[in-house]
């Protein structure tokens, strides 16, 4: 907003093409400072580079600054420095800076705040300055540091000089706000604070919790969920997939750690296990067994209920975050141009209106966002689906005594989509409380069932029977939990004309085959991109919702391509077919994975991308391509790379395999 000049003030804006406006009588001509009593002449000071946070004054006003400093000689430092050293030219632009202002002008702190013009400190006069203000004053705007317009910082000074001890003119008008972006911006005590924006997050699972954590840095947040959110690691109705294996890859753990520092320690303190990859992983990919090497990446191994509970405790304790539980969102408020809130059915009231500057849909696979947006007049939301007919079955067993303390590895046998048979997998993940969580999966024609007697036989029937052998004779602690409807689904929100004040995240945007463990990592990394976006704008800024949706898209697209390119290969799979050239890319990736069974460099490249620590472009780096071209399966492990100690611990008969896959005693 343009400042309105006051009567009797000369308002000067030093900006390209700006004009000088004067009101009231023009000030009398005053001699240059070198002709004032007690001021020695001085040559033009040498050029200097601009220092961050210094106040800049235009070349036409350098004399004013020097007069001001000359008149206030009693306040200048007595360290022998020349008065003209307080105004230094800054190169060919002709701008000047005010430097080394006396502490008497800087308030009680003795200096101007970091990143703030020192001349701006004149707003706070010294305690002894009580005389009336001078009749003739000027306001000089700080010159912008880039061509982009920035909010002006008004720096009052008295060019013609009241007598020493006179009050400065800061009481005449409040200064405009000088803004700095980022969480470390300094508060402006000269302006009144405005209410913080309000955000509604729909859904209290992992994606919703992380969205609330990111947005709570910039707004108050209301987290709405249809369930009662448990205090600790407990199952809830709205998250049925929590009964199955969930692996938090290192790419996701690092992203969440950046959002909630210390969260990894929180997980392990609650009972989660940090597992080194591939040292603590026995896995058979489509190309064979991966050798166990010292740590390249890692995973957090525990139940999904524990993962969520630790994050939930951290987020709900954040200032400005409140929850609305046992409540269902029925509609979005607003129009096709802007979402202004939600309608919620709470236990006390139906159709309650909750206004918001931003609404985030993180309600998961059951999201109604498409219907809600359609009701506002938003159309053109395109969907895609690849369905391999996947079914999951999970059961929790008691682990062998001492297995957790000995660091027993994750064991996984994957299917081979290149072979035209139903894809079947079996996995054991050590979790908290001395338990093994075992999950079986199968596509059309080879699905597991809820029959407890058929669970272990199915595990023995996959490409390698190791999982079934490990489960044989183990005491089950739960019934078999079965989940259907695990198709890969995606809604292309980023390609639609979304209204302001809305974006979606997590499974509301895309769901993936749970076998790949991508969902939580995709949500966390996407929200990190949203947090970066918030450094340059606000949650209520025009277009922020659409910008946030676009920021999330690259992570979603990467995971989507990785998952669907494999699932579409299974017999009976339906949905969008692979893009042109996908066959060549799959052949290259297959050769890379073959090399990962023998070459350390390709094992590292494989885990970088699978854990989403790097994007798939990493596989096309020249150093990786060089090893792919020389890949061979010669020397790959012939069987599950379990150590003799691990076999003895699990009660297994000896099978062919390396004596110590990671070169250490176990």
N, C-alpha and C positions, 0 to 999 in steps of 0.2 A: 504494500500500500504506500502511495506517495505521501511523504511528510508534508504537512501544511505549515508554511512559514508563519511565524508570529510577528506582529507589528514590532518594528524597531530592530529586527534581526536581519542579518545578512546571511542567506542560506546558500552554501556553496556545495555542489556535488561534483566531485572530480571523477567523471566518467566520460568515456569517449563520446563526443558530440553533445555533452550536457551543457546547459547554459547556466549562467549565474543570475540569480534573482536577488534583487535588493528591495527592501521595503523601508520606508522612513528615510531620513536624510543620510546622504553618503558620508562616511567617516572622513575626518580631516586627514590630510596627508601626513604621515609620520615618517621621520627620518629612518633610513636603513639602520639596522642594529649596530653596524660598525661605527656609526656616528653618534650613538647614544653614549652617555658618560659611563666610563668604566668598562666598555666593551672594546677589546682590541680587534683590529681588522684581521681577517683570516682568508686564506685562499680557499678555493673550492676543494672540499675534501675528496679523497680518492673514492672511486666507485667500489661498491660492496655488493655482495650477493644478498638476496633477500633471506631473512631469517624467518622461520615459521612462527606465525602468531604475532608478528610485529605490526604496528599500525602504519599505514602508508598515507602520505600527504602529497598532493600534487605539486608540481614544480612552481606553479604560480603562487603558492602559499608558503614556500620555504621561508620567505622573509617574515611572514606572520609568526611562524613557529619560533624563529630566532628572536623576534621582539618579545614574544611571550616568555621565552627562557631568560632573556636579558632582564626583563622587568622583575622576574621572580628570582633574582640572583641569590636572595637570602635563603632560598630553599634548595638551590642546586648543591650537588656534592662538593665537598671541600678537598677532594683528592687531587686537585691540580689539573683536572681535565679541562680542556677548552669547552666553552659553551657551544661552539659550533660543532663539536663532536657529537652532540645530541641530535643533529640532523645530518643524515648521511644519504647521498644520492645512491640510487639503485640501478645503475646502468643506463642504457640508452632510452628507457621509457621515461626518464625524468622524474619518477616517483621518489619520494623521500620517506624515511621512517623516523618515528620518535623513539629514541632509545635511552635507556638508563635513567628513567624518571626517578626523582627523589622518593624515598620511602614515605615522606609526609603526604604525597599525593596518592599513595597506594593503599590507604586504609590501614586497619590494625595489623593486617598481615605483612606489611612492609614491602610488598611487591604486587605487581599485577598478576592475575591468575594465569596459569599456563594456557597457551593458545589464545589469549585475549590481548588485544592491543593495549600496550602500556598507557597510551594516551587515554584509553577508556577508563582507566582508574581515576581520572579526574572527576568522575561522577560522585566520588566519595570525598568531600573536602576534609581537610584536617580539622581536628577538634578546635583549633585556635582560630579558624577562619570563620568569623562571625559578621564581618562587615557586609553592607549591601552589595548586591551584584553590580558589575559594571554595566553601563548603559549600552555598550556596543559589543556584541558577541558574534561569534561565527560557529557554524557547525560543519565540520568536514567529514565526508563519508570515506570510509576505508576503501581503497581500490580493490577490486576483485582480483583473486589470484589466478583466475582462468577466464577464458572468454565467456563461459557460462555465467549467467546472472546469479548473484548470491545475495542473501539478505544483507542490507546495509547496517553497519555499526556506527552510530553517531558518536563522534568524539568531540566533545565541547572543549574549547579553549578560548582564552581572551587575547586576541592579537594585539590590541592596543594597550592592554595591561591595566588592571586595577592596581592600586598601590599594594605593596607587600602586606599580606595578612588579610586582604579582602577575600570574601567568599567567592568561589567559582560559580559559574552559571548553571550548575547541574540541577538546581531546584526549579529552573524555569520550565522544563519539559522532560518527561520520561524518555529515555533512549529506546530506540527500536531494538528488537532482540537480535543478538549476534549468534547464529546457530552453528553448532558443530554436530556433524553426524556421528552415529555410533554410540555404543553403550557408555563410553567415557565422556560424553559431552557434559559440559559444565552447566549447572542450573543457572537460570537467569532470574535473579531476585528482583529485577526491575520491572518484570511483567507479571500479571496475574496468571496463575496456573489454570488450565482448562481441564475438564473431566477427562479421564483416560478413556480411550475407545473400549467398546465392549464386544467380545467375541463369543459366539456359541459354537461349541464343538459337539457334534452328534456322534456318540459312541465312545465307550470307556475302555476299549482294549488297547493293544500296543500302539497302533497308529494314532488313535485319538489322544492317548496320554502324551505321546511325544509331540503331537500338534499343540496340545495345551501348554506343554513346557516351553516350546519355541515362542508361542504367541504371548505367553505371560510376561515376557520381557518388555512387551510394548502395549499391553492392554489388560483389562480384567477379563477373566475367562469363566464361562459357565459350561461345565462338562455334563452332558445329558446322556443317561443310559437307561435302558429298559429294565435292567436287573438291579438288585441290591449288590453293590460292589463289596466283596468280602474284605475283611481286615488283613487276612493272610493268604497263603497259597491254597485256595479252595476252588473247586469247579463251579462254574455258573452256566446257566441255561443258554445265554447268548453266545457262548464260545464252545460249541460242541467239538470242534476240531482240536481243542486243547488236550483231548484224551490220547492223541497220537504223538508220535515223535516230532519234536521241534528242535532243530539245531540252530543255534545262533552263531553264524559264521563270523570270522574276524572282521570282515568288511562292515557288517552290521554292528558288531560290538564296538568298534572304533567310532562309528557314527553316533551311536547312542552315548558313548563316553564323552563326546564333544558337546552333546546337548545336556547331559546330566553327569558332570565330572564325578568320578568315584563310583559309578554304577557297577563296574566289574567287580570291585571289592565288595560291594553290597550283595551281588549275586553269590559270590563264593562264600561270604560270611553266612548267607542263608542256607548254604548246602550245595550250591551248584559246583560243578567240576570244570576246571579249565583244562582242556585237552589240546596238546600240541599236535599239529598236522604237518607231515603224515606220521610222526613218531607214535602217536596214540590212536592210530586208525588202521584197521585191517579192512581193506575194501577191494572188491572185485568189480572193475568197470567193464564195459562192453569189450574192451581190448585185453583185459587180464588183470592180475593182481598188481597193485601199486606197492613198490617197496617202501618199507618204513625207514625214513631218514630223519635226521635232527630237524627241529622245528623250522618250518617255512611260514606257516600260518597257524591259526588256532581256532577253537570253537568253545562255546559255553554249553556244557552238557547238563541239562536238568529238565524238569517238567515245564510245560508252558505256564501252568498255574504259578510256579515259583518265579519265572521270568517276569510275568505281569505284576505279581504282587509287590516285588521290590521296586519296580518302576512306578507303580500306582502309589505306593507310600511316599515316594519322593515328590511326585507331581502334585498330589492333593495337599501336600504340606507347603507348597509354594505360595507366597503372598499373592493375593488377587485371584486365586483359583478356587472355585466352589463347585460342588457337584449337585445335580438334580437327578436323584435315583428313582427307580421304579416309575419312570416317565418315558412316554413315547412321543416322538415328533410326528405330527400328522400332516403338516404342510409347511411350505415356505411362505413368508409374508413378503410383499413387495410387488414388483412387476417384472416384465421382461428386460427392463433397463437396469434395475437394481433390487437386490434382496435386502430387506430391512429387518428380518427377524424370523422367528418360527412360531408355529402354533403347537402347543404341547399339552398332552393329557397327563396330568399328575394325579397322584392318589387323592389330592384334595380338590382338584378342579379340572374340568374338561375344557379343552379349547383355550388354554391360557396363552396369552400373547407375550412372547419374550423378545423384545427389540434387540437388535444387534447391528453393529457396524460391519461385521463379517460373520458369515456362517461357514463352517467347515464340516463337510460330510465325511466321517470316518466310521460309518456304521457297518461296514464290512460287506460280506457276500449278499446279505439281505437288504442292501440299500434300496431306498425308494426314490433316489435323487432324480432319476429320469422322469418318473411320474410327477414329482413335485415341480420340476422345471417345466414340464409340458403344461401343467396347470397354470403356470405364469405366462404361457405363450412362447416358451423357448422350444424350438423343434430342431431337427437335424442332428440329433445325437446318434452317431453311428456306433454299432457294436460289432465285435468279432468274437468268435468262439472256436476252439479246437478241443474236441472231446474224445479222449481215448477210451472212455467207459471205465475209468479207474475207480476201484473200490479199495478202501483201507480197513484193516482189522488190527486192533492193538490189544495187548494184554501185558500187565505188569507182573514180574516175577521177583522172587527173592534172589539176590545175587549170592554167589558162593562166598563163604566167610573169608574175609581178607582181600576180596577182589578189588574193592575201592582203594584200600590202603596201598595195594600193590600197583595201582594205576592201570587196571585192566582196560584194554582199548575198546573203542567203538568198533563194531563188526557189521559189515554191510556187504550184501551180494546184490548187484544191480542186474537189470535185464539187458538184453542186446537188441535194440530196435532194428538192427539190420537183418535179423532173422525173422521171417514171416510167421512168428508164433506169438501167442499172447505174452505180454510182458509181465513178469512176476519178480518181485523183490522180497528180501527179508533183511531186517535190521535189528540190532540190539544196541541200545544206548544206555550206558550207566547213568543213573540220575541220583537225586538226593535220597537219603535215608537207606542206603545200602540196597537199592533196587535196580533191576534191569527193566527198561521199557522196550518191549519187542513189538515191532510193527511189520505187518505183511501187506503187500499190495498186489493187485492184478488187474489187467485190462480185460476187455470183452473176451470171453471164452476161457479165462484163467483167473477168476476172482476168488478171493478168500471168503469165508462165511463166518457167521457168528457161532458155529458149533465148536465148543471148547475141545472136543476130542479130535477135531480136524486141524487144530491150530499148529501143533508141532509137526504133524505129517506134511502140511503145506510148506512149512519152513524147510523141511528136508528135501522137498521136491524141486526147489529152484536150481539155478545153474550150479551151485555148489551147496552141499548140505551142512556147512559149518554152523549156521545159525540154529538149525534144528538140533544138531548134536549138542550145542551149548545149552539149549533149553531142555533137553531130555533130562527128566528127573527133577527139574527145578520146581519149587513150590509156587503155584500161581497165587497172586494176591488180589486180583480183580477178575471180573468176567471179561468176555471179549466184547470190545466196543467196535462197532462197524459204522463207517461213514461212506455214503454214496454221493454222487453229484460233485465230483472233484474236477470238473472241466476247467480248462483255461478260458477265462472270459475277460474281455476288455471293453471299456467304453471310452471313446475318443473325445473326452470333454474338451481337450485342447483345440479341437477343430471346429467346435461349435461357437456360436455367438452367445457366450455365457453372460449373464447379468453381472454387474459390479456387485461386490460384497459376497461372493461365493466361490469356493473351490472344493474339490474332493481329493481324498488321499487314501492310501492303503488299498484294502480289498474292495472298496467302493469304486476304485478306478480299474483295477485289474486283479484277477485271482490266477494263481499259477499251480501247476501240479506240485503238491506238497513235497514230493520226493526231492525236489531241487533245493528246498530250504531258502527260497528267495524272498518271500512276502515281507517279513519284518525288516530285512535289510533294505529292500527297495523303499519301504516307507520311511525308514530312518534317514537314508541318504537323500531322498527327495525333500524331506523337511529341513535338512541342512541347507539345501539350495534355497528354500524359502527363507530361512534365517538370514542368509547372505543378502537376499533381496530386500529384507526389512531394514538393512543398514542404510539403504538409499531412499526408502519411502516409508509410508505408514500403512497400518492395516485398513484405514478408512480412505486411503488415497484412491482417486479414480483409476480404474483398471488394475488395481492390485490383485484381485481374485484371478483374473485371466492371466496376469503375469506369473502368479504362483503356480497356476495349473501348467503353464508352459515350462516352468522351472523343474517341475516334477517329472515331466514327460521323458527326458532322456534315460533316466534310471528305469522307468517302466518299460520303455521300448527295448532296452538291452535284455532285461529279464524275459520279456515276452518272446523275443526272437530265440533265446537259448532254450526256453521250455517248449515252445510250439514246434520248432524245427525237429525235435526228437519225438514228441508225442504223436505227430501226424503220421509217423511211419508205422505205427502199430496196426495190426489187422482190425478193420472195422472202425477206425478213427474217422471222425467227421469234423468238418469245419474248413476254414480257409486253407488252401493248399500252399506249399512252400513257394516263395518267390523265385523268379528266374535266377539261376546261378546258385541256388541253395545246395544243389547236389555237389557242385565243385567245392563249395565251402565245407560241407559235411565231410567230404573225402579228406580235405586238408586237416580238419579237426580230428578225424579218426586217426590219421597218421600221427598227429601230435600226441594223442592219447596212447597210441602204441609206443611212441618214444618215451612217454612218461613212465612206462613200466621198466625202463632200463637206464634212461639218461637223467641225471640229477637236474640239469638245466630245464628239461621239459617237465619234470615233476614240479619244479618251482613254478613254471609258467602255467601249468594246469591248475594248481591250487590258487594262484593269484586271481584267476578269472572265476573259478568255481566259488570261491569265498567272497566274490565281488569286491575284492581289494583293488583290482584293476579291471578296466573294461576289456571287452573282447579284442579291441585293437592291439592290446599287448601281444596277442598271439601272432600278429603280423609284423612285429618288429624284426629287423634284419637278423639280429642275434638269435631270435627264436626260430625264424625261417631256416637259418643255416643248420640248426640241430634237427628240425623237422625233416629236411631233405636227407639227413643221414640216419633217420630213425630206424630202429629194428627191434624186433621182439626177442632177439637172441640174448639170453641171460636173464629173462624175466622170471620172477618167482613162479614155481610150478604149483604151489598150493598156498593156502592161507598163511601169511607170514606171522604166525604166533610163536612166541618163544617156548622153550621147554617148560619154563617156570609157569607160564600162563596156561599151558595145556594141563600141567599137573594140578594147578589151582582149580581149573574147571572140570577136572576129572575126565579128560579126554585121552583116548589111546593115541599113541604117537603116529603122526602122519608126516609125509614128506614136507619139508619146508626148511628155511634157514634156521640155524641154531640160535642166532641172536640178531634179529633183523635190524636193530638200531645200534648195535655195537655196545651194549651195556648189559650188565647183569640184571636179572629181574627175579 
